[in-house]
Amino acid sequence: MTEIRKKYKFYGRVQGVGFRYTAKYLAQSLGLTGWVKNEYDGTVKMEVQGREPMIDKLLTALNRNQFIEIEWIDSKEIPTERESCFSSR
């Protein structure tokens, strides 16, 4: 199965609720690479790379978190990159 890379922008109650920590922990446990960071407008941006079913599991787990309230997600598939970990910026 080939790897893909997706860019996400999350809207809702996504800052100050452990979103980045949770995303990093989940991504690492699922063998995904990429990064996540807060934006000045209150959104969170994330680029994640790996097998599509694992990326789907990451998104499902983020939606199930009791503190995170995702109202909307913009997503776009982008070219893969060479990297070895998932980080919080």
C-alpha positions in Angstrom: 0.0 0.0 0.0 1.4 3.4 -1.0 1.8 6.4 1.2 -0.1 9.6 0.7 0.3 13.1 2.3 -2.6 15.3 3.3 -2.9 18.9 4.4 -5.7 19.7 6.9 -7.1 22.8 8.4 -9.3 22.2 11.5 -12.0 24.7 12.6 -13.9 24.7 15.9 -12.6 24.4 19.5 -9.2 23.1 18.5 -6.8 25.3 20.4 -6.1 25.1 24.2 -7.7 21.6 24.4 -4.7 19.3 23.8 -5.2 19.0 20.0 -1.5 19.1 19.1 -0.4 16.8 21.8 -3.2 14.3 21.0 -2.4 14.5 17.3 1.3 13.9 17.8 0.7 11.0 20.2 -1.8 9.3 17.9 0.2 9.9 14.7 3.3 8.4 16.3 1.4 5.4 17.5 0.0 4.9 14.0 3.4 5.2 12.3 2.5 8.5 10.6 4.9 11.4 9.9 4.2 15.1 9.5 3.5 18.1 11.7 0.7 20.0 13.5 0.6 23.7 14.5 -1.7 26.3 15.9 -2.6 29.3 13.6 -3.2 32.8 14.7 -6.8 32.7 13.6 -7.7 29.9 16.1 -7.5 27.1 13.6 -5.0 24.2 13.6 -3.0 23.1 10.5 -1.7 19.6 10.0 0.2 17.8 7.4 0.2 14.0 7.8 1.8 11.3 5.7 1.3 7.5 5.7 -1.1 4.9 4.6 -4.6 6.2 4.1 -6.3 3.8 6.6 -3.9 5.0 9.3 -4.7 8.7 8.5 -8.4 7.9 8.7 -7.8 6.3 12.1 -6.0 9.5 13.3 -9.0 11.7 12.2 -11.5 9.4 13.8 -9.6 9.4 17.1 -9.3 13.2 17.1 -13.1 13.5 16.5 -13.7 11.2 19.5 -11.7 13.3 22.0 -14.0 14.8 24.6 -12.3 18.2 24.7 -11.8 18.7 21.0 -14.8 20.0 19.0 -14.0 19.9 15.2 -16.7 21.8 13.3 -15.1 21.8 9.9 -12.1 20.3 8.1 -10.5 21.6 4.9 -8.3 18.9 3.3 -6.1 18.6 0.3 -3.8 15.8 -1.0 -0.3 17.0 -1.5 3.0 15.5 -2.7 4.8 13.2 -0.2 8.0 14.3 1.6 11.0 12.6 3.1 10.7 12.7 6.9 11.0 10.4 9.8 8.7 11.6 12.6 5.6 13.6 13.5 6.2 16.9 15.3 4.3 19.7 16.9 5.4 23.2 15.8 
